[in-house]
Amino acid sequence: ASDAASPFALKTLSLILIGLE
């Protein structure tokens, strides 16, 4: 679960950061 959540979370955070900009 962690292995799948790590990359998924990073991608999600990236999309959020882009959205904030």
HTML snippet that shows the backbone in 3Dmol.js (N, CA, C, O; Angstrom):
<script src="https://3Dmol.org/build/3Dmol-min.js"></script>
<div id="view" style="width:600px;height:400px;position:relative"></div>
<script>
const pdb = `
ATOM      1  N   ALA A   1       0.850  -1.205   0.000  1.00  0.00           N
ATOM      2  CA  ALA A   1       0.000   0.000   0.000  1.00  0.00           C
ATOM      3  C   ALA A   1       0.886   1.255   0.000  1.00  0.00           C
ATOM      4  O   ALA A   1       0.653   2.191  -0.766  1.00  0.00           O
ATOM      5  N   SER A   2       1.885   1.258   0.855  1.00  0.00           N
ATOM      6  CA  SER A   2       2.783   2.409   0.949  1.00  0.00           C
ATOM      7  C   SER A   2       3.472   2.673  -0.383  1.00  0.00           C
ATOM      8  O   SER A   2       3.581   3.816  -0.826  1.00  0.00           O
ATOM      9  N   ASP A   3       3.936   1.590  -1.016  1.00  0.00           N
ATOM     10  CA  ASP A   3       4.642   1.736  -2.293  1.00  0.00           C
ATOM     11  C   ASP A   3       3.767   2.436  -3.323  1.00  0.00           C
ATOM     12  O   ASP A   3       4.254   3.251  -4.107  1.00  0.00           O
ATOM     13  N   ALA A   4       2.485   2.121  -3.320  1.00  0.00           N
ATOM     14  CA  ALA A   4       1.573   2.717  -4.302  1.00  0.00           C
ATOM     15  C   ALA A   4       1.175   4.130  -3.877  1.00  0.00           C
ATOM     16  O   ALA A   4       0.929   4.993  -4.720  1.00  0.00           O
ATOM     17  N   ALA A   5       1.113   4.356  -2.581  1.00  0.00           N
ATOM     18  CA  ALA A   5       0.686   5.661  -2.074  1.00  0.00           C
ATOM     19  C   ALA A   5       1.786   6.715  -2.242  1.00  0.00           C
ATOM     20  O   ALA A   5       1.493   7.890  -2.468  1.00  0.00           O
ATOM     21  N   SER A   6       3.034   6.298  -2.132  1.00  0.00           N
ATOM     22  CA  SER A   6       4.142   7.254  -2.233  1.00  0.00           C
ATOM     23  C   SER A   6       4.133   8.018  -3.554  1.00  0.00           C
ATOM     24  O   SER A   6       4.006   9.242  -3.543  1.00  0.00           O
ATOM     25  N   PRO A   7       4.265   7.336  -4.688  1.00  0.00           N
ATOM     26  CA  PRO A   7       4.274   8.025  -5.992  1.00  0.00           C
ATOM     27  C   PRO A   7       2.956   8.733  -6.267  1.00  0.00           C
ATOM     28  O   PRO A   7       2.932   9.801  -6.878  1.00  0.00           O
ATOM     29  N   PHE A   8       1.854   8.130  -5.811  1.00  0.00           N
ATOM     30  CA  PHE A   8       0.535   8.735  -6.035  1.00  0.00           C
ATOM     31  C   PHE A   8       0.435  10.052  -5.280  1.00  0.00           C
ATOM     32  O   PHE A   8      -0.063  11.044  -5.813  1.00  0.00           O
ATOM     33  N   ALA A   9       0.906  10.060  -4.046  1.00  0.00           N
ATOM     34  CA  ALA A   9       0.849  11.269  -3.221  1.00  0.00           C
ATOM     35  C   ALA A   9       1.735  12.355  -3.825  1.00  0.00           C
ATOM     36  O   ALA A   9       1.351  13.523  -3.878  1.00  0.00           O
ATOM     37  N   LEU A  10       2.921  11.959  -4.278  1.00  0.00           N
ATOM     38  CA  LEU A  10       3.842  12.932  -4.863  1.00  0.00           C
ATOM     39  C   LEU A  10       3.227  13.567  -6.099  1.00  0.00           C
ATOM     40  O   LEU A  10       3.338  14.775  -6.305  1.00  0.00           O
ATOM     41  N   LYS A  11       2.577  12.748  -6.922  1.00  0.00           N
ATOM     42  CA  LYS A  11       1.958  13.268  -8.142  1.00  0.00           C
ATOM     43  C   LYS A  11       0.810  14.201  -7.775  1.00  0.00           C
ATOM     44  O   LYS A  11       0.636  15.256  -8.385  1.00  0.00           O
ATOM     45  N   THR A  12       0.026  13.801  -6.769  1.00  0.00           N
ATOM     46  CA  THR A  12      -1.110  14.623  -6.347  1.00  0.00           C
ATOM     47  C   THR A  12      -0.623  15.968  -5.816  1.00  0.00           C
ATOM     48  O   THR A  12      -1.163  17.019  -6.161  1.00  0.00           O
ATOM     49  N   LEU A  13       0.405  15.917  -4.973  1.00  0.00           N
ATOM     50  CA  LEU A  13       0.938  17.154  -4.403  1.00  0.00           C
ATOM     51  C   LEU A  13       1.453  18.065  -5.505  1.00  0.00           C
ATOM     52  O   LEU A  13       1.275  19.282  -5.450  1.00  0.00           O
ATOM     53  N   SER A  14       2.095  17.468  -6.509  1.00  0.00           N
ATOM     54  CA  SER A  14       2.627  18.255  -7.620  1.00  0.00           C
ATOM     55  C   SER A  14       1.495  18.973  -8.337  1.00  0.00           C
ATOM     56  O   SER A  14       1.604  20.156  -8.659  1.00  0.00           O
ATOM     57  N   LEU A  15       0.397  18.244  -8.588  1.00  0.00           N
ATOM     58  CA  LEU A  15      -0.746  18.841  -9.286  1.00  0.00           C
ATOM     59  C   LEU A  15      -1.332  19.975  -8.454  1.00  0.00           C
ATOM     60  O   LEU A  15      -1.739  21.002  -8.996  1.00  0.00           O
ATOM     61  N   ILE A  16      -1.375  19.789  -7.139  1.00  0.00           N
ATOM     62  CA  ILE A  16      -1.921  20.817  -6.247  1.00  0.00           C
ATOM     63  C   ILE A  16      -1.036  22.063  -6.289  1.00  0.00           C
ATOM     64  O   ILE A  16      -1.529  23.187  -6.389  1.00  0.00           O
ATOM     65  N   LEU A  17       0.281  21.843  -6.211  1.00  0.00           N
ATOM     66  CA  LEU A  17       1.212  22.969  -6.233  1.00  0.00           C
ATOM     67  C   LEU A  17       1.075  23.739  -7.530  1.00  0.00           C
ATOM     68  O   LEU A  17       1.101  24.969  -7.528  1.00  0.00           O
ATOM     69  N   ILE A  18       0.929  23.032  -8.634  1.00  0.00           N
ATOM     70  CA  ILE A  18       0.769  23.675  -9.943  1.00  0.00           C
ATOM     71  C   ILE A  18      -0.530  24.478  -9.945  1.00  0.00           C
ATOM     72  O   ILE A  18      -0.587  25.578 -10.494  1.00  0.00           O
ATOM     73  N   GLY A  19      -1.559  23.924  -9.334  1.00  0.00           N
ATOM     74  CA  GLY A  19      -2.849  24.604  -9.301  1.00  0.00           C
ATOM     75  C   GLY A  19      -2.768  25.890  -8.485  1.00  0.00           C
ATOM     76  O   GLY A  19      -3.391  26.894  -8.832  1.00  0.00           O
ATOM     77  N   LEU A  20      -1.995  25.853  -7.398  1.00  0.00           N
ATOM     78  CA  LEU A  20      -1.861  27.039  -6.560  1.00  0.00           C
ATOM     79  C   LEU A  20      -1.160  28.148  -7.333  1.00  0.00           C
ATOM     80  O   LEU A  20      -1.424  29.330  -7.115  1.00  0.00           O
ATOM     81  N   GLU A  21      -0.257  27.756  -8.244  1.00  0.00           N
ATOM     82  CA  GLU A  21       0.482  28.745  -9.016  1.00  0.00           C
ATOM     83  C   GLU A  21      -0.383  29.232 -10.160  1.00  0.00           C
ATOM     84  O   GLU A  21       0.048  30.077 -10.944  1.00  0.00           O
TER      85      GLU A  21
END
`;
const viewer = $3Dmol.createViewer("view");
viewer.addModel(pdb, "pdb");
viewer.setStyle({}, {cartoon: {color: "spectrum"}});
viewer.zoomTo();
viewer.render();
</script>
